[in-house]
Amino acid sequence: MKKIILFILSILSLIYVQAQCTQVNEDGSVTIILPFTVDCSLSIIEDENTSTWITNIEDGQTTYTTNIFNANNGPVSYLLSCEMYYNAPITTIFATAVQQDANSILVMSPNTAGIYNVYRKRPSLNEDWILIGQTDASARFTDDVQSICRDTIYYRLERENSGCSSISNIAKVVVGDIEIPDPPEISMATIDLQTQKYELHWQASTSEDVLGYLICKGNPCVTLDTVWGKETDFYVYESCDILEANSLAVMAFDTCMNTSLRTDRLTNMVLKVDRFNCSNEVTFSWNEVEYVPLCNTPYEIYMKQGNGNYTLLTGALSSPVTVNIPATSGEMSFYVRTASKDDANVFAYSNVVKIEQNTADTLDFVIMRTASVNADNSSVTVRAYVDNTKQNKDFKLYRAEDNGMFSLVAEQQYNGDEIIEFTDYIGDRLPNHTYTYYVEASDVCGINYTRSSNKVTTMKLSIEEMSFSENKISWTPFNTWQVGSYDVYRYPEGEQDASTYIGTTTSNVLIDDISQLLSAADRIFYYVSATQASAGPDSRIETANSSQNYIQKETIFFIPNAFSPTDGNVEINTFKPACHFVRAGTYDMKIYNRWGELLFSTNDADEGWNGKYKGAFCPIGVYTYVIQFINSEGKIEKHAGTFMLCD
């Protein structure tokens, strides 16, 4: 550590006669060098208004030594009165040396201008008085004496004054590095996840001359080891048993072997894990540590399976905690971690605990029965026939799109039935792809999934417009069981509940004659239902529906220019435009009289106006219609005009 010496000099020198000098002797006496060989009297100045006579100095005497006051204790002022000369006060130079914290500083505060020579003597180095620098009356002189653990140093000041020198007292300072270094800031006791070794972490001491750190253990804290280097900030306790709680602390030591205050002791977390076979409940317990942050879940439990990656299992406020963990085969590893209360990005870890589960037999069979697209055209119902003579925990459903890679899409627990059913929600992609499924069954613990089913694939339906009056409907065959027949259905958009059966086939193609079809909607949907030829292993005849797809027809629109509501002919007693193949849900018709009064409104293209308003027939005359809809090209059509209501 750099030593600091504060050398304070107080000099009050001759004001009126420049040749006067004072020299402070080692015993504190003062030798006054006289400027003239004349009779003089010498007095001590006690304050501004008081002086006390000491002696008379005879003509011819050039020096005089007095010990009435000890000049080693402070400045002494004298008044010299000589014949035919002004009274001349003179003050001794008083020097002090003080050790500071950061540097060695010599401070002088004389009130007489001039240059002062600074001398130093260090007997420990066989050094006699040497000139080490100069300073003026208002400056501080710094003497840099680094790397001193113990020493005594002497200082004095001299000022030349026209033939003589004023010499200060000798300032003695005992210097030494007795200041203890700043302690390190201990941050974490942790177990390295890879090596499973105890590590103690701290922030290095801020003191400059730190050589290293002492590691101690227990209470009282007994020195365990030494680590070297000021910037060293961790220690690995190689021989530590990490299954036991070990409390360590650290102290810094400097070049003079001064030790800092001991840090708080930190203890490693020791994790214990308890689980019964086939139980989802795992209990974690650990010793709570001192350096956790103040939050709702200061502890985090992590787990991994086999050689996988660790993932967060749960957070915890305190120990112990019980967590539900699905039983899996193979080895599972756990650890607890917590963040430092001072730095949320610094973590302490417990030891790693590994456990394994026993396994059990799986079911004898799992047979896929169907994969049927539901009426929403965005989800699939999957059914399987399973062995219910053995116990089993759960099932997993896997799916692949268009013969791609399989991925897990659903899980369900086994309820003891021989038929299990999943609903897989896919979304708008469903109509344009096929989806293949299979099921895996676990053992009674839910650990092994070694029993896999066969595969089942949905039917994807496609439509090709052969001509204005014919559509070709085709689909991918259902391949899980032998199909007895395919039934084909058709419906306008929005009217699935009113589906029309149009034919049965044993192939995967059917031609639909739509020459007589006039639909209010522009999109005509189709789907196919496959029926199993004979009962399966579960004694049931299964069915499977394809995806639904549509073909879009060109909009047909015609508006009559007159009608007779009282005519007996139903063809002309209602005002109804011929509007076919428009976008479902977009049709809107309004009827107004000549004064702009709304008489009739409908959103149903199959509904017309009967010529009545508020239960009574309207008078003969001209009426206005406003009709709007979205056509088959997705464009808004708006029609407005007049028509005649006839007798």
Buried (B, 14 or more C-beta within 10 A) or exposed (E): BBBBBBBBBBBBBBBEBBBBBBBBBEEBBBBBBBBBEBBBBBBBBEEEEEBEEBEEBEEEEEEBEBEEBBBBEEBBBBBBBBEEBEBBBBBBBBBBBBBBEEBBBBBBBBEBEEEBBBBBBBEEEEEEBEEBEEBEBEEBBBBEBEEBBEBEBBBBBBBEBEEBEBBBBBBEBEBBBEBBBBBBBBBBBBBBBEEEBBBBBBEBBEBBBBBBBBBBBEEEBEEBBEBEEBEBBBBEBEEBEBEEBBBBBBBBBBBBEBBBEBBEBBBBBBBBBBBEEBBBEBBBBBBEBEBBEEEEBBBBBBBBBEEEEBEEBBEBEEBEBBBEBEBBBEEBBBBBBBBBBEEEEBEBBBBBBEBEBEBBEBBEBBBBBBBBBBEEBBBBBBBBBBBBEBEBBBBBBBBBBEEEEBEEBBBEEBEEEEEBEBEBEBEEEBBEBBBBBBBBBBBBBBBBBBBBBBBBBBBBBBBEBEEEEEBBBBBBEBEBBEBBEBBBBBBBBEBBEEBEEBBBBEEBEBBBEBEEBEBBBBBBBBBBBBBBEEEBEBEBEBBBBBBBBBBBBEBBBEBBEEBBBEBEEEEBBBBBBEBBBBBBEBBBBBBBBEEEEEBBEBEEBEBBBBBEBEEEEBEEEEBBBBBBBBBBEEEEBEBEEEBBBBE
